Amino acid sequence: GSVAVGLLAHAGFEVTAVSGTPEAHAGLAALGASRVVGRDVLAPGPALAKGQWDAAVDTVGGEPLARILATTNRHGVVAACGNAASADLHTTVFPFILRGLTLAGIDSNTATVEQRTAAWALLAQADAAGAFAHLVTTTVTLADVPAWAARIVRGDTVGRVVVDVRA
C-alpha cells in the first residue's frame, strides 16, 4: 500500500490513503497522500454506498475490498493484490452493473521478465525522485516471519517489512 501511495502521488494523482495505524498517517502524507483516513471508512455497510474515489489499490482483500467496491465512483477501477484480511469476497454485482466498475486482479507471479524490468524501472525512477524517502523499512529474519505476519494482519506495523533470508 505504501508503495502504491508513493507511485501514484509521484505520477500526479490525488491520493487518499487508508490506514488503521495512526502512527502511519504522517508517513503516508510524506509519501504524497493528500488525505489519510482511518480504516473506519471501510466499515461494513450497504452493497452500494456514496462514491469516495475513482480508483483504488487494495492490498488486504476481504471486507475492506468489498467496502472499496461499494464506495468507488462510476466507471472506477479497483486493483486487488492482497489477502491479508481474507481471501473471501462477499459482495453483490451492484457496483459492477450499476456503476460499471472493473475489478482487476494483480498476478505479479506470472509477470514476464520484460514486465518486471519495466516495473522495477518505474520504482527506481520514483525512488530517485524521492517518492519513497519517508518509507519506513524493518528487516527481520526468516524465523521472525510468523510473529511479524500476525502483527501485519493486526495492523500493528508501519511501512515495509523485509525478510533477510540469509540471517
Secondary structure, 3 states (H helix, E strand, C coil): CHHHHHHHHHCCCCCEEECCCHHHHHHHHHCCCCEEECHHHHCCCCCCCCCCEEEEEECCEHHHHHHHHHCEEEEEEEEECCCCCECCCCCCCHHHHHCCCEEEECCHHHCCHHHHHHHHHHHHHHHHCCCCCCCCEEEEEHHHHHHHHHHHHHCCCCCEEEEECCC
